[in-house]
């Protein structure tokens, strides 16, 4: 049986969830997709996790998605002579290219490309925004700053320049090696970090060459300036609120999240809401009420998937975190307000046969009270278009492509079955009826709506709608 809900759950694997028993436990609790975080762990460990997931998929008969998350550029200061320093408000502080250990007056910033992006009166953030500096003067290899917000600062903390498009490629040498390795493993999605411009996405898309779907992580405010272009080049979007919140004021993040989500939905691209969803469950067996509300809000907004990070990777309650997210999603989707809220912004169909058919399927299913829409697809595009209009019944997808079935595990309302393509109309109807009945979506005497493309097996030809009785 599939997980009977619309929004999907992505669970990150890590030290707390790396055994076959733990991975199966997360799947049984509700995980639809597993994230491999290439910022941590060795390639061998990610290969072992992937093998476990594929074996689980084989044993359960359920297509399971695997998402590899590339680390991206890590901009950090150097080390300090004593391991850490204390910065006082109003104190001068110098950043330079020297490799000498730092002290309370200076630190190494071993990224020569950054100095050209700095300017007078510009703010610079250290340690996830805990330390704020204002630049007073800069040269080709140094910057003189004054401490605005002080505190303790230790070795190799991160550096952020809010509101600045940095002259840094999203794909590092490490990422390129990891990407090639992940593609040999057969990952289904590649999440690209540090996206600032459409060119970042185009470079990686060319390298992937269709071997996986590409998800752009929106974690830099610079990406918002060209958001629609980035979405157009991506197969999916991830809203990385934790990183966005470093460079944006906290009160700005909720509105930005909604803006990104709506833009992705308008474009028909699945969107994932990520980071700090149930943060307190890293330690506690239950979330705060505010965290539960945060997860619920993303579901009410119509997000395709919600992601757990440290909660499932290194927390004390990985399975409990997935179970809690699953319960919140199910509760929201039973709320009478849910439908009106996710449909608050109507989706304008494109002038294509596929959009006409998928929109008609939604209306027909509602009119005749069908139990499900059963869609045949090869590339997955039909299923994504059907999901975009958010029908009131489940979308059961039949596809001869296992890769397509796995990629669709991130998509709202879609339940995939890997099967042979239909050979004719009678075969199409028989397979659709059998699948809907076997999965528990429809019983004898109930109706389903089927969509397909003729000639069968030809991608991008959705042109048929048919009503069938189980």
Steps between C-alpha positions, in 0.01 A plus 500: 500500500624852424499771763147634462564873510588772252807679637815287504772456763874512431717355778875567520718202582794523738661344808164455673333335201759313294422136577261294285265472798500877557442579131212256483359654818503848344329363189230327705450820699425693181819598313453510121847624404839467668757779494873430486680806637836521324615769744556209736595135474727307269406384149509141622236580763271663244543199269405265783190706583394502137536122480282461811233730350496307173465171684215646706335619180527152352354334810208741537419554133487876563712739290716703742682820408865571583611864513868591514567843649823663383699695757566812293763766576585534868629847575676499837750698699831340602619373838589701812816472703308392810209333320256781571479872576255750648392794283372812675248736344673798337840329479699508173553164331704423188444224245783408264656224292784426741513136610623599847267398787266780602451688827262760641613756241500299175411173328579326176234505229651250251270588210672757275195518272292650780700818548396636160134466608547699821421867528500777759213489753409148391406252773678169535364215715698230680388181674146485352443868567595496867785743431437808285778718358476818294769563241679834525771449239611226269783422261584216267608276786356650819194657660495727805178458695337607825307260722127580509385188683768333705540168674718191504647390168684173444693331219362459147157660551292581193494833317194661341464822303130588506354644183814444292529271195841347557746418219494134599387199296229285659676179391834453678766244410378284789141531377604395149665185636203428726254559217675255269508245782134551586396457139682166487293399806183585309368779722167639385537864601800731531458798733729787400615730780604867484291583193524872427426526129349293214848429364576297814207271420578475128856385569390212722207405277741457211728282713211281620385451140161357592632232736317650798256781575648830619372683809624855558534601864393859562722596792664821372293821477675577170303211345173683569589769246488243217269247659278429199802434278647262756169316536470466122837321481429274799293184538419590860566764765607474864436788740798480738362723773793453740755648262258763369442609857868579551505773235138613530330647803297231680174681431569489125542122471129393522400735220792396284410135557147561374627697203736221391237233555240680292745573219600134483138384506409740218780348294387146582823411680494305828614703798656374824495694829816419695703556817398553860155350450495302827831624637434427867448131420875471455494473881137479612243226428241758392515830309401841627154625410662767283690234301183297447330816377793573267472155340123539471534839333719354226238230438217756490708698249509196269866397527581178316737369767639584842853406602655387826872570540682445830174375652531171310875504427653550842215559744393282789158425350537451121200274456295707741571813295372333181194365682425847638533667161278231349234560768505877449464465122212253531321721751531809281379316190185395690422861594196641312702819440784315327353490148405867493843607624710295257279622215508864610714590201358340186742338258455620142536206258732521203348479154598136451310175452663354812382788719152483351478127573635525857269790586206311351593190699482699823157638413362167378624322814326760717177488299456123499659454844773278361735346754827567317665635187722236343761651271735323261832676450850428374689820574292603802391833354133398487503406867663832595240692301220302665648577843526870415119537488468327842206264435283388790576131440830308497709494182608142432785497250585198288837520329734256326796710619625423851712817489186706434312329783782578743523866397125545543528395866549872582182614322177597679216247484681255273516126576723314254493143375775361278331287233505424130337755275153434362477340158145611412191657654374176656842435657515860622164469674574157648834611647349820639212317668723227644749750641239728656333198661823334618626822661170553678403818317180359347263213565266301276234722346695823548635708213845625406620746236791395280726716283756381249673584176438335166707350344577319827858525622565834329615769748316831500185384321233509773181532293251245634260509797285202588260410782507143631297307759684266732 
